[in-house]
Amino acid sequence: MTIQHADGAVGGIDLSDLRFWGRPLEERAAVFATLRAQDGPSFFADPPVPFTKRGKGYWALVRHADVVEASRNPTIFSSEPNATSIIDSPSWLARYVDSMINMDDPRHAKIRRIVSRAFSPKMLARTEDDVRRRAVRIVDELIASGPGDFVAKVAVRLPVEVICDMLGIPAEMYPRVLRLTNIVLGNTDPEYTGITPDMGRLRTGLGLAKVAKAGRDLHVIAAKLGRERIAAPTGDLTSALVNANVDGEKLTAREFGTFFLLLVVAGNETTRTAIAHGLKLFTDNPGQLDLLMEDFDGRIAGAVEEIVRYSTPVIMFRRNLAADHELNGHHYKAGDKVILFYNSANRDEAVFTDPDAFDITRSPNPHVGFGGPGPHFCLGANLARREIAVMFRELYTRLPDLRADGEPDRLMSGFINGFKRLPCTFTPPPAAPPA
């Protein structure tokens, strides 16, 4: 594998090779440390994807300063035509998975204005009791069922239940929504799509067709809910979206469908990944757990930020140069692609002291785990923070010896730093005496 610069190849790394993302996390972190030490950004070829035109490649932005500067300058570093993958999605896939993440203002601002009210501090405060009740029930059921897969029993449940409830999705549909979002975000993992790094182009195309079908199925769910809420609004987020009117504009059916998909996917993935990584991090760093429990209220906010920094659930996003531009001494040309590697920015030695250490007292902690500053900063960041904090309060106050019991089964992905499974163990609390 090679690092490719404009004048040729050096080193032994290829960030476009899916096999790189199957390497141990420590090896990946060491590779990005090497890239940060280069004189300038490294250039990589696009991965080959069936039924799509292969682009000329991309520059990897791995330093914190570069990621932040590109994020706050959307006029030059555009999100159009695509911000979520290295290659442009073929039209038959984009129609289902495209969303406001792949838009610039004014289109992006229009849709974000419509939904941002539902994620305001005032509105999120109304969900506090619901989040807490769900966390209590999840831990009740974990205790009743005993040790096992922490991802399935805990990490996936709270965020998917909360976002589905906000959207008005019936509880009986939660498993289906989770299965479909796993396919959309796990689109490079053989378990979900059948795609492997060494398979032929035709079979890879068939795997991508599964992603398109999952996206279509989520659009079907959205369309049915949307029609129901237009006819009879219920006060949920779907009702607000399909009936909203901002400056005389409403979401089109397709805009609602793609935003619905974005909410159910992004609304559960970052939080579930952070919760799963959090258990593993506290297991591997018991001193940090002791520190948290000495003053939970005083330290949980910092702990959440450090979990997100250290794990960086969303590894990267893409930007597209709208004009020639110089950034930190490097000249980019209009039409160039850059990939913002948040995982690398969050370990930048120029910003974070001892960046490979997990330290819940780290301050300041200017991580980009929810994206860099600018119009695309994660809309649900405050909801994610609240869910993570509430879940760990409930877990560690009731199950103080809860631990990861082995290594995780990691998602094969260069986009999401996910765990598919993580075994856990704990001592069940004594049964309550009979009334």
Disulfide bonds with the S-S distance in Angstrom:
none
